Amino acid sequence: MSNEIILLDSGPLGAITNLNSKKPNIIKCQAWFYSMLERYIVLIPEINDYEVRRELIHQKLDISLNRLEIRALLSWHYNVYLAR
């Protein structure tokens, strides 16, 4: 694994929480994200976490909101961190 850092914007962050999407661009984004987990440190700026979380709550997308919470659990296995 590299010491290089990827900052995850709210667009890709929203896409990776939407696992039921059949849209090709969402599927490609998810595949890209999971391929990055093995090679890079992934930082999620706190404002991006807030933006996606706010939208998921507004749309009552509880399953996707739970996937966003799982992001915190990923940090013990992968290098995914909330940047403050």
N, C-alpha and C positions, 0 to 999 in steps of 0.2 A: 504494500500500500504506500501511496505517496503522501507527502506532507502538504500537497496542494489542497486548496480550499475551494469549494463550490458554494456560492450563495444562492439559495433557492428562493426565487421570486414567488409572489402569490399565485401567478398563473399556473406554473408547474405544480406548486403545492396543492392547489385546488384539484388539478388533474389527477394527482396520485391518490387523493381521497375518494375518487369516483371510480370504484372498481367495476361497477356494473355497466359502464359506458361501452357502447359498440363503435363509437366514433374513432376512425383511424388515428387522428392526431392525439387523442387521449391515450389510446393504446400505445402509440409510439413514445409518448412522454413517460408513461409508466415504465416501459421497457428501458428507456434511457436512464431513468432514476435508479432503478434496481441495478443496472450495470455500473452506475457511478458509486454505489455503496461499497463495492469491493475495492475500489481504487482511490477514492478521495475522502476527505473530511467534508461533510455536508453541513453547512450552517443555514439555519432558518432565521432570518431577521425577525425579531419580535413583532414588528409592525405587520409583516406578512402573515405571521401566525394569527394575529388579531384580525386582519382583514378577512382571511378565509374563515376563521371561526365565527365571526360576526355574520357572514353571509350564510353559512351552514345553519346557524341558529335561526336566522331570519326565514330561511326556506324550510325549516323543520326537518332537516336532513340528518337525523340522529345517527344513522349508520355511518355516514361519511364523517360526522363529528367524532364518533368513536375511533375511526381510522386516524383522524388527526391526533387523538389522544395516544394511540398506539405509537405514533412518532416518538413520543417521549420514551416509550419502552424500547424502541430500537436503539437508543443511544448506548445501552449497555453492550449490545452485540456489534453494532455498526457505529461508525463515527458520524452520528447525526446529532447536532446540538442546536439548541435555541440560542441565538445570538442576542445579547442585550446591549 
